[in-house]
Amino acid sequence: MIRGWDTACPNWAEALVNRQPIVPTMLLCPQRAERALKIFKRLRLVDVAGSPRLGEICAPWVFQFVAAIFGAYDDVEKRQIVREAFLLVAKKNSKSSIAAGIMVTALIMHTRRQERFTIISPTKDIADNSFDPSRGMIEADETLSKRFKVSAVSREIEDRLDGASLSVKAADADVIGGQKATAVLIDETWLFGRRSNAENVISEATGSLAARQDGFCIFLSSQSDEPPAGVFRKKLDYHRKVRDGIIRDPSSLPVLYEFPLR
């Protein structure tokens, strides 16, 4: 692991109260982070009045998170340092649009032919919530719409140049197995906590990441309507311990917006 690399934020409660960042600012590859932010900020949200760019409406913490994901990269060895991230936010924070923007950015930045990127959602409706803004981001940009082919039927965006693709899958309706993705985003993780087979579904979706040193997985969730359970509780408890410095795991990035205990 990179010397000095640390994703813990033990003063998170104080930082939140004082409106300070809780996203680590260390960037191993600032050039890559800068490129990702440039792409991310230019993407448009067509379901918002005026179709604004993400760079015009997102809060600063969103840009900090995007930079942390794409900047946590060893450009010499071509490997991702942060392999797993957990982003927990309150409801009504444009979570699905953020998910779409991150994964469309990853698709645009891909480096291998036929590379795969996947968003896994617990239901079809939630899958549509991620696919629709992804589709809109492509179709609202003349250059991107020429390069990428969008299929609403399969919820897939494919690069016409080399076959790379972003797929949005619904765990309750689509086949999840066999996904050989470089990057996977698990949307609304708290709802997966209700499913008895959630760990198997997530394992199937993320299994190929072990063989891809440049791969990563993002668990994204709004706050639960009920006590955390299942795989959601397991992931949340682990990332809380990383955040608090109880577990040292620099390959995990916890960004948890939750109420301090006091």
C-alpha positions in Angstrom: 0.0 0.0 0.0 1.1 3.6 -0.7 3.0 5.0 2.3 0.9 7.7 4.1 -2.3 6.8 2.3 -5.1 6.8 4.8 -8.9 7.0 4.3 -9.9 7.3 8.0 -11.7 10.4 9.1 -12.0 10.1 12.9 -13.1 13.7 13.4 -16.0 13.3 11.0 -18.7 14.4 13.5 -16.9 17.7 14.2 -16.3 18.2 10.5 -19.9 17.7 9.6 -21.1 20.1 12.3 -18.6 22.7 11.0 -19.5 22.1 7.3 -16.0 20.8 6.6 -15.1 18.0 4.0 -15.1 14.4 5.2 -13.7 13.2 1.9 -9.9 12.5 1.9 -8.1 15.1 -0.2 -5.0 12.9 -1.0 -4.7 12.3 -4.8 -2.1 9.9 -6.0 -2.9 10.8 -9.6 -4.2 14.4 -9.7 -4.1 14.6 -13.5 -6.5 11.7 -13.7 -8.8 13.2 -11.0 -8.7 16.5 -13.0 -9.7 14.8 -16.2 -12.5 12.9 -14.5 -13.9 16.1 -13.0 -13.7 17.9 -16.3 -15.8 15.1 -17.9 -18.2 14.7 -14.9 -18.9 18.5 -14.7 -19.8 18.8 -18.4 -22.5 16.1 -18.3 -26.0 17.4 -18.4 -29.1 16.5 -16.4 -31.9 16.6 -19.0 -34.7 15.9 -16.4 -33.9 19.2 -14.6 -35.2 22.6 -16.0 -32.7 24.1 -18.3 -30.7 20.9 -18.6 -27.8 22.2 -16.4 -24.4 20.6 -16.3 -23.4 18.7 -13.2 -20.7 21.2 -12.6 -23.4 23.9 -12.2 -25.6 22.2 -9.6 -23.6 19.6 -7.6 -22.4 20.4 -4.1 -18.6 20.6 -3.5 -18.6 17.2 -1.7 -19.8 15.5 -4.9 -16.7 16.8 -6.8 -14.5 15.8 -3.8 -15.9 12.3 -4.0 -15.4 12.0 -7.8 -11.8 13.3 -7.5 -11.1 10.8 -4.6 -12.3 7.8 -6.7 -10.6 8.6 -9.9 -7.5 10.2 -8.3 -6.8 7.1 -6.1 -4.9 5.5 -8.9 -1.3 4.4 -9.4 -0.5 5.5 -12.9 2.8 3.7 -12.9 1.5 0.3 -12.0 -2.0 1.0 -13.5 -3.8 -0.1 -10.4 -6.6 1.4 -8.4 -5.7 2.2 -4.8 -9.3 2.6 -3.5 -11.0 -0.6 -4.4 -14.2 -0.2 -2.5 -16.1 3.0 -1.6 -19.2 3.5 0.4 -21.2 6.7 -0.1 -24.1 7.3 2.3 -26.3 10.4 1.8 -29.6 11.7 2.9 -32.6 11.3 0.5 -33.2 13.9 -2.2 -29.5 14.5 -2.9 -29.7 13.5 -6.6 -28.1 10.2 -5.7 -29.1 8.5 -8.9 -27.8 11.4 -11.0 -24.5 11.2 -9.2 -24.3 7.5 -9.8 -25.1 8.0 -13.5 -22.4 10.8 -13.8 -19.7 8.7 -12.1 -20.3 5.6 -14.3 -20.7 7.6 -17.5 -17.4 9.3 -16.7 -15.8 5.9 -16.1 -17.1 4.7 -19.4 -15.8 7.7 -21.3 -12.3 7.2 -19.6 -12.1 3.5 -20.3 -8.8 2.2 -21.7 -9.5 -1.3 -23.0 -11.6 -2.7 -25.8 -15.0 -4.1 -24.7 -14.5 -3.0 -21.2 -17.5 -3.4 -19.0 -19.1 -1.0 -16.4 -22.2 -2.0 -14.4 -24.8 -0.4 -12.1 -26.7 -2.9 -10.1 -30.0 -1.7 -8.6 -32.4 -3.6 -6.3 -35.5 -3.1 -8.5 -36.4 -2.2 -12.1 -37.8 1.2 -11.1 -34.5 2.2 -9.4 -32.5 0.8 -12.3 -34.5 3.2 -14.6 -33.7 6.0 -12.2 -30.0 5.5 -12.9 -30.3 4.6 -16.6 -32.5 7.6 -17.6 -30.0 10.3 -16.5 -27.2 8.2 -18.0 -29.1 8.1 -21.3 -29.8 11.8 -21.1 -26.2 12.7 -20.5 -25.2 10.9 -23.7 -28.0 12.2 -25.9 -27.6 15.8 -24.7 -24.1 16.0 -26.0 -23.5 15.9 -29.8 -20.1 14.3 -29.5 -21.1 11.7 -27.0 -24.3 10.8 -29.0 -22.2 10.1 -32.1 -19.7 7.9 -30.2 -22.1 6.0 -28.0 -25.2 3.9 -28.9 -28.0 3.8 -26.3 -30.4 0.9 -25.9 -33.4 1.7 -23.7 -34.6 -2.0 -24.0 -31.4 -3.5 -22.5 -30.5 -0.4 -20.5 -27.1 -0.4 -22.0 -24.8 2.3 -23.5 -22.2 1.0 -25.9 -19.1 2.6 -27.4 -19.3 2.3 -31.1 -15.5 2.5 -31.4 -14.5 -0.5 -29.4 -17.5 -2.2 -27.8 -17.0 -0.9 -24.2 -20.3 -0.6 -22.4 -22.2 0.6 -19.3 -25.1 -1.6 -18.3 -27.8 -0.9 -15.7 -29.2 -4.1 -14.2 -32.1 -4.7 -11.9 -31.5 -7.5 -9.4 -35.2 -8.4 -9.4 -35.6 -8.7 -13.1 -32.2 -9.2 -14.9 -29.5 -11.8 -15.0 -26.6 -10.6 -12.9 -24.2 -13.5 -13.1 -21.2 -13.4 -15.5 -20.6 -9.6 -15.3 -16.9 -9.1 -16.0 -16.9 -5.4 -15.1 -14.0 -3.1 -14.3 -16.2 -0.9 -12.2 -19.5 -1.7 -10.4 -21.8 0.6 -8.6 -24.3 -1.0 -6.2 -27.3 1.5 -5.9 -29.5 1.8 -2.9 -27.6 -0.7 -0.9 -30.0 -0.4 2.1 -32.7 -2.0 0.0 -30.4 -4.9 -0.7 -30.3 -5.4 3.0 -33.9 -6.7 2.8 -32.9 -9.5 0.4 -31.9 -12.9 1.6 -29.8 -13.5 -1.5 -28.2 -10.1 -1.6 -24.6 -11.2 -0.8 -24.8 -13.8 -3.6 -26.1 -11.2 -6.1 -23.4 -8.7 -5.1 -20.7 -11.4 -5.2 -21.8 -12.4 -8.7 -21.7 -8.7 -9.8 -18.3 -7.9 -8.3 -16.5 -11.3 -8.6 -14.4 -10.2 -11.6 -12.9 -7.2 -9.8 -10.4 -9.4 -8.0 -8.7 -10.1 -11.3 -8.7 -6.5 -12.4 -6.2 -4.3 -10.5 -7.6 -1.2 -12.0 -11.2 -2.0 -10.9 -13.4 -0.6 -8.1 -16.8 -1.0 -6.5 -18.9 1.8 -5.1 -21.7 1.1 -2.7 -24.2 4.0 -2.9 -27.2 4.4 -0.6 -29.6 6.9 0.9 -30.2 6.5 4.6 -32.4 3.6 5.5 -36.1 3.9 6.5 -35.5 1.1 9.0 -32.7 -0.3 11.1 -29.8 -1.4 8.9 -30.0 -5.1 8.1 -28.2 -7.8 6.0 -25.5 -6.9 3.6 -26.2 -3.2 4.1 -25.5 -3.4 7.8 -22.4 -5.5 7.2 -21.0 -2.9 4.8 -22.0 0.1 6.8 -20.5 -1.3 10.1 -17.2 -2.1 8.3 -16.9 1.3 6.7 -17.8 3.1 9.9 -14.8 1.3 11.5 -12.5 2.3 8.7 -13.8 5.9 9.0 -13.2 5.9 12.7 -9.7 4.5 12.4 -10.6 1.2 14.2 -9.8 -0.7 11.1 -7.0 0.5 8.9 -7.9 -0.3 5.3 -6.6 2.3 2.8 -8.2 0.4 0.0 -11.7 1.3 1.3 -13.2 4.8 1.2 -16.0 5.6 3.6 -17.9 8.8 2.9 -20.9 8.6 5.3 -23.2 11.6 5.8 -25.0 10.6 9.0 -26.0 12.3 12.2 -23.3 12.4 14.9 -24.4 10.5 18.1 -24.4 13.8 20.0 
